[in-house]
Amino acid sequence: MSPEFKSFLQGLLNKTPSERLTWPELLSHPFIDETEQEKKDRKIRHEFYTNWAANEHHSGGKQNLQEVFEADDPSGAHEN
């Protein structure tokens, strides 16, 4: 277990309620807090899904996810 995970569990499982992590502390804990890369990845996934959903709706369901993904990434970095 990582030190961050141990600290997180100890903060949640403390027998003394006043010594447990509060909601703000829990959400900003290093085990939970997103890294910059995770934030970028989440943004990319959200944009990808939004584009896919819009294209799927407007194309009558004839476009597959791979086509949308490749159209959104002209670098070809996500090709199989």
C-alpha atoms as an extended CHARMM CRD file, in Angstrom:
* protein
*
        80  EXT
         1         1  MET       CA              0.0000000000        0.0000000000        0.0000000000  PROA      1               0.0000000000
         2         2  SER       CA              1.2170000000        3.4680000000       -0.8010000000  PROA      2               0.0000000000
         3         3  PRO       CA              1.7060000000        5.9770000000        2.0440000000  PROA      3               0.0000000000
         4         4  GLU       CA             -1.0810000000        8.1180000000        0.5380000000  PROA      4               0.0000000000
         5         5  PHE       CA             -3.5140000000        5.1950000000        0.6010000000  PROA      5               0.0000000000
         6         6  LYS       CA             -2.6120000000        4.3340000000        4.2090000000  PROA      6               0.0000000000
         7         7  SER       CA             -3.0870000000        7.9510000000        5.2540000000  PROA      7               0.0000000000
         8         8  PHE       CA             -6.4400000000        8.0700000000        3.4490000000  PROA      8               0.0000000000
         9         9  LEU       CA             -7.6900000000        4.9010000000        5.1540000000  PROA      9               0.0000000000
        10        10  GLN       CA             -6.5060000000        6.0730000000        8.5610000000  PROA      10              0.0000000000
        11        11  GLY       CA             -8.3520000000        9.3380000000        8.0240000000  PROA      11              0.0000000000
        12        12  LEU       CA            -11.5520000000        7.4840000000        7.1650000000  PROA      12              0.0000000000
        13        13  LEU       CA            -11.3680000000        4.7000000000        9.7380000000  PROA      13              0.0000000000
        14        14  ASN       CA            -10.3170000000        6.7150000000       12.7780000000  PROA      14              0.0000000000
        15        15  LYS       CA            -12.3870000000        5.6560000000       15.8100000000  PROA      15              0.0000000000
        16        16  THR       CA            -12.6810000000        9.2440000000       17.0050000000  PROA      16              0.0000000000
        17        17  PRO       CA            -15.1880000000       11.0250000000       14.7470000000  PROA      17              0.0000000000
        18        18  SER       CA            -13.6610000000       14.4710000000       15.3080000000  PROA      18              0.0000000000
        19        19  GLU       CA            -10.2930000000       13.1480000000       14.0690000000  PROA      19              0.0000000000
        20        20  ARG       CA            -11.6410000000       11.6620000000       10.8230000000  PROA      20              0.0000000000
        21        21  LEU       CA            -11.1660000000       13.3840000000        7.4960000000  PROA      21              0.0000000000
        22        22  THR       CA            -13.8170000000       15.9900000000        6.7560000000  PROA      22              0.0000000000
        23        23  TRP       CA            -15.3690000000       16.1620000000        3.2790000000  PROA      23              0.0000000000
        24        24  PRO       CA            -13.0790000000       18.9980000000        2.1360000000  PROA      24              0.0000000000
        25        25  GLU       CA            -10.0330000000       17.1770000000        3.5240000000  PROA      25              0.0000000000
        26        26  LEU       CA            -11.1530000000       13.9410000000        1.9170000000  PROA      26              0.0000000000
        27        27  LEU       CA            -11.6150000000       15.5190000000       -1.5140000000  PROA      27              0.0000000000
        28        28  SER       CA             -8.2510000000       17.2810000000       -1.4030000000  PROA      28              0.0000000000
        29        29  HSD       CA             -6.3530000000       14.2940000000       -0.0050000000  PROA      29              0.0000000000
        30        30  PRO       CA             -3.3430000000       13.3110000000       -2.1940000000  PROA      30              0.0000000000
        31        31  PHE       CA             -4.8170000000        9.8240000000       -2.7050000000  PROA      31              0.0000000000
        32        32  ILE       CA             -8.0030000000       11.3010000000       -4.2320000000  PROA      32              0.0000000000
        33        33  ASP       CA             -6.7900000000       14.5540000000       -5.7830000000  PROA      33              0.0000000000
        34        34  GLU       CA             -6.2540000000       14.3140000000       -9.5530000000  PROA      34              0.0000000000
        35        35  THR       CA             -2.8450000000       14.9480000000      -11.0440000000  PROA      35              0.0000000000
        36        36  GLU       CA             -2.5470000000       17.3790000000      -13.9410000000  PROA      36              0.0000000000
        37        37  GLN       CA             -2.2130000000       14.4210000000      -16.3300000000  PROA      37              0.0000000000
        38        38  GLU       CA             -5.3670000000       12.8060000000      -14.9330000000  PROA      38              0.0000000000
        39        39  LYS       CA             -7.2370000000       16.1030000000      -15.4020000000  PROA      39              0.0000000000
        40        40  LYS       CA             -6.0500000000       16.2960000000      -19.0340000000  PROA      40              0.0000000000
        41        41  ASP       CA             -7.0230000000       12.6550000000      -19.6510000000  PROA      41              0.0000000000
        42        42  ARG       CA            -10.4810000000       13.2120000000      -18.1260000000  PROA      42              0.0000000000
        43        43  LYS       CA            -10.9830000000       16.2920000000      -20.3300000000  PROA      43              0.0000000000
        44        44  ILE       CA             -9.9810000000       14.3170000000      -23.4380000000  PROA      44              0.0000000000
        45        45  ARG       CA            -12.3570000000       11.4640000000      -22.5210000000  PROA      45              0.0000000000
        46        46  HSD       CA            -15.1920000000       13.9280000000      -21.9210000000  PROA      46              0.0000000000
        47        47  GLU       CA            -14.6040000000       15.7150000000      -25.2480000000  PROA      47              0.0000000000
        48        48  PHE       CA            -14.3040000000       12.3910000000      -27.0410000000  PROA      48              0.0000000000
        49        49  TYR       CA            -17.5760000000       11.1080000000      -25.6210000000  PROA      49              0.0000000000
        50        50  THR       CA            -19.3660000000       14.3960000000      -26.3220000000  PROA      50              0.0000000000
        51        51  ASN       CA            -18.1590000000       14.3610000000      -29.9460000000  PROA      51              0.0000000000
        52        52  TRP       CA            -19.0060000000       10.6910000000      -30.3380000000  PROA      52              0.0000000000
        53        53  ALA       CA            -22.4890000000       11.1490000000      -28.8930000000  PROA      53              0.0000000000
        54        54  ALA       CA            -23.1790000000       14.1370000000      -31.1560000000  PROA      54              0.0000000000
        55        55  ASN       CA            -21.9000000000       12.2890000000      -34.2410000000  PROA      55              0.0000000000
        56        56  GLU       CA            -23.7580000000        9.1060000000      -33.3180000000  PROA      56              0.0000000000
        57        57  HSD       CA            -26.9940000000       11.0530000000      -32.9420000000  PROA      57              0.0000000000
        58        58  HSD       CA            -26.5850000000       12.9970000000      -36.1980000000  PROA      58              0.0000000000
        59        59  SER       CA            -25.3360000000       10.0880000000      -38.2910000000  PROA      59              0.0000000000
        60        60  GLY       CA            -28.1950000000        7.8160000000      -37.3260000000  PROA      60              0.0000000000
        61        61  GLY       CA            -25.8490000000        5.4270000000      -35.5250000000  PROA      61              0.0000000000
        62        62  LYS       CA            -23.7910000000        4.5730000000      -38.6180000000  PROA      62              0.0000000000
        63        63  GLN       CA            -20.4560000000        5.8970000000      -37.3400000000  PROA      63              0.0000000000
        64        64  ASN       CA            -18.4220000000        3.7280000000      -34.9720000000  PROA      64              0.0000000000
        65        65  LEU       CA            -16.3130000000        4.8750000000      -32.0370000000  PROA      65              0.0000000000
        66        66  GLN       CA            -13.0120000000        4.1450000000      -33.7830000000  PROA      66              0.0000000000
        67        67  GLU       CA            -13.9120000000        6.4510000000      -36.6950000000  PROA      67              0.0000000000
        68        68  VAL       CA            -14.8200000000        9.2790000000      -34.3060000000  PROA      68              0.0000000000
        69        69  PHE       CA            -11.6940000000        8.7330000000      -32.2290000000  PROA      69              0.0000000000
        70        70  GLU       CA             -9.4300000000        8.8040000000      -35.3000000000  PROA      70              0.0000000000
        71        71  ALA       CA            -11.1710000000       11.9260000000      -36.6070000000  PROA      71              0.0000000000
        72        72  ASP       CA            -10.5280000000       13.6820000000      -33.2930000000  PROA      72              0.0000000000
        73        73  ASP       CA             -6.8240000000       12.6920000000      -33.2440000000  PROA      73              0.0000000000
        74        74  PRO       CA             -5.1570000000       13.4760000000      -36.5800000000  PROA      74              0.0000000000
        75        75  SER       CA             -1.7300000000       12.5930000000      -35.1100000000  PROA      75              0.0000000000
        76        76  GLY       CA             -2.6230000000        8.9160000000      -35.2510000000  PROA      76              0.0000000000
        77        77  ALA       CA             -1.2870000000        8.4490000000      -31.7140000000  PROA      77              0.0000000000
        78        78  HSD       CA             -4.2660000000        6.2970000000      -30.7660000000  PROA      78              0.0000000000
        79        79  GLU       CA             -4.1950000000        3.8770000000      -33.6990000000  PROA      79              0.0000000000
        80        80  ASN       CA             -3.9250000000        0.1570000000      -32.9520000000  PROA      80              0.0000000000
